Amino acid sequence: MGAMSDPTDGQIGGAGGGPPPQDPARRRRPVSTAGTPARRERSASTATGVPPRRPAGAAATADRVASIVAAAEQAAEDLRLRTEARMRDRIAEGARAAENRIRAAEEEAAEILKAAREEAERAKTVAASEALAIIAKAHDDADRTRSEAEQVKTAAVAEALEITNRARREAKARADEMKKQALEALGQARIAAGDVRSEGTEL
């Protein structure tokens, strides 16, 4: 039949062979979805109160999403339970460690107090021993001083007696000597008096 061309081919294709120009009024006109099957199904479900039926693929996707959400929630719950369990374990461990430290501190304080008391008892015993030794030394010194004083007193009394006895002896010896001299003088005086008397008689 030959190659017959449509007189509008050149107008549709344009000079450059690109897509045909679109009508501006047609491009701005919105596309209505009131007549689509999904829109009609939603309208019918709204009117009857029955929920619309989902397609098989959408239901499977929703179930899969629900199972993922449930698994995530279960995992979160498990994580929360494990975290709480670990927290309780750590709190209990910290409490046990604190109790052990407190017990160790109390035991150390008791040992220090016991050692201090023992040291005080030892110091008291040493002080008592030293006091007894000082008292004993004082008694010894007092006894020695008393003995020395007694010895000095005895020596002084003996010396005084010796001096007294010597003085008495010397005094007696002198008195005897003076008495002897007095008797001799008296005898001489008597002799002289007898001589004088004899001479007077002769005269």
Sequence and secondary structure as in RCSB ss.txt:
>XXXX:A:sequence
MGAMSDPTDGQIGGAGGGPPPQDPARRRRPVSTAGTPARRERSASTATGVPPRRPAGAAATADRVASIVAAAEQA
AEDLRLRTEARMRDRIAEGARAAENRIRAAEEEAAEILKAAREEAERAKTVAASEALAIIAKAHDDADRTRSEAE
QVKTAAVAEALEITNRARREAKARADEMKKQALEALGQARIAAGDVRSEGTEL
>XXXX:A:secstr
      TTHHHHH SSS      HHHHHS    TTSHHHHHHHHHHHH       HHHHHHHHHHHHHHHHHHHH
HHHHHHHHHHHHHHHHHHHHHHHHHHHHHHHHHHHHHHHHHHHHHHHHHHHHHHHHHHHHHHHHHHHHHHHHHHH
HHHHHHHHHHHHHHHHHHHHHHHHHHHHHHHHHHHHHHHHHHHHHHHHHHHH 
